[in-house]
Amino acid sequence: MLRLGPFAAARCLPAGPRLGPLCLAGNRGSFARSWLPVGDRGPLSRQVRAAAGGERPPVLKTPKGTRDHAPAQAALRERLLSAVVSCFKRHGAAAIDTPVLELRETLVGKYGEGAKLIYELKDQGGELLALRYDLTVPFARYLAMNKITKMKRYHVAKVYRRDNPATTRGRYREFYQCDFDIAGQFDPMIPDAECLKIVHEILSDLQLGDFVIKVNDRRILNGVFAVCGVPESQFIPACCTVDKLDKVPWEEVRSEMVAEKGLSPEAADRIGEYVQLHGGLDLIEQLLQDPKLSQNKVAKEGLGDMKLLFEYLTLFGITGKISFDLSLARGLDYYTGVIFEAVLLQQDNKHLEEPLSIGSVAGGGRYDGLVGMFDAKGRKVPCVGVSIGIERIFSILEQRLEASEEKIRTTETQVLVASAQKKLLEERLKLISELWDAGIKAEMLYKKNPKLLNQLQYCEETGIPLVAIVGEQELKDGVVKLRIVATREEVNVRRESLVEEIRIRTSQC
């Protein structure tokens, strides 16, 4: 590492009017160059002085609510994302991408109480910007901007929230979202049912443990608020409060409704009679007969669609994991119809001392009015979608992996090209080039004359299943010795057949 010598020994040359002197600090014939701002006006000069004369270097850490991912963690995340994306593609979705930056006005007014968590920025030109809070609002903006009225899309990208992080529960300020959405005018509840089927498929495939998918409808909730005497202007604030029922008991929710939201104690008590109900088709039928709720047009529409949704979910064979839960509210402003959230009920704690507390692992709903908010003429594009809580799922899988002490492969290398004697670097380079050109994932050690034992140990440490060994006798015979690392079996393979042999053997791994 090149170190800067004392400034007293530095030779300084004249510089231009905007730069400080050009300093050449030398040590045994070598030198480092740096253009220093005049005076103490930048991190560069402070770092140079710290290296030269004893100031403490800056603390190296990631910002609060963010993290690095080591190769093993990145490999696990890649597998998880691949499983989720594979499901999205199976259902016919196309991928899109949008900028990580949005205009501030695009995002504000869409997230209810979550708006305070938006990261706001200002660029040099004075444009008010924000980091995207989710992938749904940018998707709605994309549809309106490009005048798209029908689309099935998925989007996997990072979003940002100025939240209080809880890393053990998978809550970060920078995190991935995996969204699947269906935009367009279709017959009721068919796209909604498919979104729930996707959630069921992903959670079942990942084998995270028992789960339940809670469903509700904003129209039913709004009907409940209306028949309980809540003013329409208070529907969204009341929704945000009810949304906390999965985290705090009803008594605390009721207290907030009265003390902070301004509802009467009588209205709060009437709401409590409804939002603590959960069930299935039987509950839907019960509410359709409710003397007050059945007289509310909006609630009746929501209950009718909920009944239809359950009929479709019955055909999909997944109603055993579905719960109609009136406490589900989802606090985002843009939801207009069906809403849903998947929650893990218990964890497989065979390797853990106690179950993990992770919370919901997927959520979504219908937002028929969001695209119209961006259209000059207010033209609506009905949409429904789901977001998979990839960070929370990753936290579960990561902690399980650590507890089981299972080792995860960080590369996909199929074969290591090795040599048994010295002076065979050229032959290794020729062979590995042939394998690369044939599409084989291959490595070699970066030494002219590596010991065979070291090469074999590298394979065991990294999980490479095969070793292609070249030696003087193999070169004479026109073969390559192929070693299976797990069994230590060795077979001679004709050079021209090596690629096919590697493909066959690695397909069996």
N, C-alpha and C positions, 0 to 999 in steps of 0.2 A: 504494500500500500504506500502510495507516495505521500510523504508528510511535508508540510510547509515549514521552513526554517524560520528563525526569529526575524521580525521585520527589520531589525537593526542591520541585518546582513543582506537585506534585499536591495537589488539594483532597480531604480525607478527611471522609466523613460517618459517623455512628455506624452500627453494624450489630448484628445479633442476637448471641446468646451463642455460637453455633457457628461464626460466620463472622468473619473479620477485617474490617477497615474496607473500606467501599465506596469505591474510589479512582477519581476522575475525572481522568485525565491529559489536559490540553488542549494544542492547538497551533493557533494561528490560527483559533480558534473551533470547531474540531472536537475530539471527545474519544473516548477508548476506556474502556470500563467492564470491570472484572474483580473478582470476589469472590475475594479471596486467603485461603487458609488461614492461620491464625495461625502465625507462625514459618516455618521452612523445612521444610514437611511434604509437599510435592507437586511434581510435574513442572510444574504450571501456574505456580507462583511462580518456579521456576527459569527457565522460558522467558520469563516477563515481565521478570525482572531481566536476562536475557541480552539481550533486545531493547532494554532501556533503557540498559544500562551496560557492555556489553563482554564478557560471558562467551561462550565459544564455543558456538554452537548445536549441537544433537545431530547426529551423522553420519546422513545419509539413505541407508539401504541396506535391501535385503530381508534377512530372516533367512537364515542358512546353509542351503543346500539348497532354497531357494525362488527364484522368479524372477517378474518382470513379463513380460507379453507385449504388445509394441507392436501397432498395428493390422495390420500385414502378417503378423506371427506368429500373431495371433488368427485372421485370415482363413484362414491355412494350416491351423491346428488345426481350425477349424470344418469345412473341407472333408474333412479326414482323419476326424474323428468322424462326419461325415455318411456317408462311404463305409462305415465299419464298421457303423454303426447300420442302414444300408440293407440290408446283408447279414443282420443279425440279424432284421430285419423280414421279409425274404424267406423266412426259415425259420420264420416264425410266432410269434416271441417277443413277449411283452407287456412293457412297461416297468414297473419299480417304483422306489421311492426309499426309503431308510432314513436315520435320523439320523446325522450325522457323529460324534456321541457315542454310546458304548455303555457299559453297566455294565462295570466292570473284570472282574468274574467271568465275563462273557460271552466275553471274549477270551482270558483266560489259560488255558494248558494246551492250546491248539489249534495252536500254531505251532512247536513244537520249540525249536530254538535261536533262532528268530526272535522269541521272546517278549521277549527283552531289548531289542528295538527298538520296543516299544509305548510310545507317549506316554501316560503316566498323569496323571490330573488329580484334583482334589478340589474339589467345589463347597462353597458356604458352609453347606449343610445337612449336610455330612459324608459325602455319597454318594461312593463311590469310582467314578470314571469313567475312560474311556480314549478316545482318538481311534481311529477304526476303522483297523485294520491292512490289511484287504482287504475285499472285498465278499462273500466266500463265507460267512464265519461270520455276518455280519448276515443274510444270506439264509436260512441254516439256522435262526437264531433267529426270523426272520419266519415261516417255515413252521410251526415248532413252536408259536409263540405264537398263530397264527391257525388251527391245526389243518388246514393245507392238505396234501394227500397227492399232488397232481398239479399240475404247473405248468411252463410253459416261459417263462422270463423273461430279459430283458436289463437291465443296470444300468450306467450311465455316471456316474461320480462320482469325487471326490477321496478319496484315502486318505493315511495319514501313517505314516512310519517314521523312527525316530531312528537312521538309518543314516549311514554315512560317505559323503557325496554325491560323485558323479563326474559333473559336469554335462555334460562332453563326450561321455560315454557314455549320456546320458539317464537318469542315476540321481539322483533328488531325494528330499528328505524329504517334500515335498508333491507328489503326482502323481495323474494320472487313471488309473483302471482301467476297462476296457470288458469286462464279463463277460456270457457267455451260458451259461445252465444249464438242464438238463432234470431235473425232479424227478418221481419216480413209479416204480411197479413196472411194468417193461416187459420184453419178451423180451431176452435177453442181446445186448449189443454193438451193437444198432441205434442207440440214442441216442449211444453212444460214437463210432460211425462218423460220425454226422452232425456231431458236434463237430469231428472231424478234417477233414471236408469243408469246414466253415466256415472253419477256419484256412487251408486250401489256397485257398479262394476269395478271402479277404481279401488274403493275401500275393501271389497272382497278379494281382489287380486293381490293387494298389498299385504293381506293377512295381518292387519293391525290389531285385531281383537274384535269383540262384539261392539256394534254401533247401532245407533238409531238416527233416522233422518226425520227431523221435525218439519212439519209443513203448516202453513197458515196462509191467510190472505189479507192484504192490507184493507180490502173492502170490508171484510168481516170485522176487523179491528175498528175501522172507522165507524161501522154500524154500531158496534158495542159502545164506543165513545159517545155517539149521538144519542142512543137510547138511555145512556147513563147521565145525560145532561151536560156533557162537555162541549163548550163552544167549538165550532169548526176551526177557528184560529189556533186552538190549543191541541188539535189532533196530532201534529208532528211532535211537539214537545212531550205530549203524553206517551206517544209511541217510543220516543227515546228513553223515557223512564221505564216503561214496561220492558224494554229490551234488556234491562239490567236484572231481570228476574232469574236468569240462569246463574248469576253471580252472587246475589244478595237475597235474603228472605223477603216475603211480601210486606212485612211490617216496615222495612226500610224503604221499599218502593212506595208504599202508601204515604209514608211520612214526607218523602220528596215531592210527591204529587200535590200534597196539601201545602207544605211549607214553601216550596220553591216554584212550583208550577201554578199555584193559585187555585187549585181545584177545591171544591167543597168536600168536607169529610164524607158526606153522604154519597157524592158522585164517586169518590175513590172507593168506598165500600162496595158500591154497585159494580164497578169495574172489576174489583177483586173476585166477585162471584163468578165472573166469566173467564178471566185470564188465568185462573188456576185449573181450568178444565183441560183434559187431554184424552184422546181416544182414537177411534177410527170411524168407519161408516156409521156406527151406531150413534156416535156423538153428533155427526153431521145431521142425521135424521132428527135427533133430539132438538138441535138448534133450529132446524127448519120448522119445528112445531112450537118453538118458543114464542109466547104471545107478543112480546115486545120486538124481538129481533126479526121475526118473520114479517113484521109490518114495515121494516126498514128496507127500501128498495135496493140500496147499495149492498147491504149485508146479505140480502136474499140472492142477489146475483153472485156474490162471492161464494156462498154456500152451495149454489147450484153448480158452479164450476168446480168446487172442491169435490163434490159428489162424482162429477164426471171424471176428474183426475184420478180418484180412487178406483173407478172402474177400469181405466187404462192401466193403472199400476197393478191391478189384479191380473190383467192379461199378461203383463210383464213378469208376474210371479214374484214381486218384491214387497208386497204389502206387509209382510212379517217384520220388515225393518222400518216401516213408515208409521209415524205418530202425528195425528192432527192435534197440534198443541197451540192453544190460544194465547199462551204466554210469549210465543215467538213474535218478535216485532221487527227486528233488524232496523237499526236507527238511521239508515241512509234515506235522504229525502226523496230520491228518485223512484223508489219502488211504488208500483200502482196496483198490483194484483197478487198472485201467488208468491210466497216467499218460503225459503227452506234453509235448513242448517243441519249439517251432520255432526254428531257428537259421539265420541268414543265412550262407551259405558264402563268398560273395564280394560285393564291391560294384562297381558300374559306376563305375570311376574315370576316366572320360573327361575329366572336369572337375577331378579331384582328383589331387594329387601322390601320395597313397598311400591304400589302402583304409581305410575307417572301421572302427574296432573297437567294435562295438555290443553283441554278445552275443545272447542269446535275445530273440525278439520276440513270443512267445506261449507259453502253458503252461496246463496244466490236468490234469484227471483225475477219477476216480470217488471219491466220498466217501459211502459208504452208511451210515456210523454217526454222522455229525455231527449230523443233526437229532435223533436219539434221545438225544443228550447233553443236549438242552434239554427233552425231554419227561419229565414226572413218572413215566410208566410205561415209559419207555425205548422207545417205539414208533418204529421206524425208517422213514425215507422215503429210498429209494435216490436218489442224485443223481449227475450227471456234468456237468462244465462246463469252459469254457475262458475264459481271460483274455487279451486282446490287449494287448501291451506298447506302449501308445500313445505314451508318452514317448520310448522308444527309437526307434520308427518316426519320430516327429516330429523327433528329432535328425538322423536321416538325411536326411529331406526338407528340413529347414531348412538344413543344411550344403550340400546339393546346390544349393539355390536361391541361396545366397550365392555359391557357386563359379561358377555359370552367369551371375550378375548379372541373372537374369531378374526382372522386376518383377511383383509380384502385386497384383491389385486388392483394395482393402480395403473397397469398398462395392459395392452392386449397382445403383447409380443407372442408369436407362435413358436419361434425357434431362435436359439442362439447359435451363431456360426462360430465354431471353436477350432483350435488346432492342438494336436497332440505333441508336436515337436517345434523347435525353434525355426526361424527363417521361413515362415509360411504366411507372413502378412499379406503378400501379393495374392496368394491363393484364397485367403479368407475374403479379401476385398472383391475378387472376381466372383466368388460364390454368392456373397451377400448381395452384390449388384444384380445377379441373375434372379435371386429370390425377390428383391424389391420390384424389379421390372415385371415379375409375374404376379405381383399383388400380395406377396407373402409378407406378413409383419415380422421382421427379423432385426436382431441386434447383434453386436459384437463388442468385445472389450477394446478400449482404446489404448492398447499396448502392442508393441511389436512382437514380443515373445511372452505372452501371458502363460502362467502355469495352468495346466489342465484342471487341477483341483480347484483353483480359484474360479475358473470359468463354470465348473459344475456347481460350486457353492453359490455363485451369483444366480444361477437358475433356480435353485432351491429357495433362496431368499426372496426372489421376486415372483415366483410362481410360473416361470416359463416352462412349458410342458416338454419341449423337445430340444435336443442339442444335435446340430449337424457338425460332425467332426471330420476335418480334413487332415490327413497324414501322408507321409511319403508313400507308404504302401497303397493307400486308398487312391492316390493320384495315379500310380502306376496301373492299378486295376480298373480305373475309370468309375470308381464308386465313391459314395460318401457314407460314413458310419453314422447312422441315426440312433441316438440314445433317447429312450423314454425315461424322463427324470423320475417319475413316481415309482416305477418298477425296476429301474436301472437295466432294463433289457436293451440290448444293442443289436441292430440289424444293418447289413450292408445293402445300400440301395443304389441302383444305377443312377448316374448323374442326371440323365435325361428324364428319369422317373421321380426325382426327388420332390418336385413341386406338388405333383399329384399325391404322393405318399404323405407329405405334410398336411395337405388339405384333408385327406381321409382321416388321419389320426387326430387332428385337432377338432374335427367335427364330432368326434366321439367323446371329447373331454367335457 
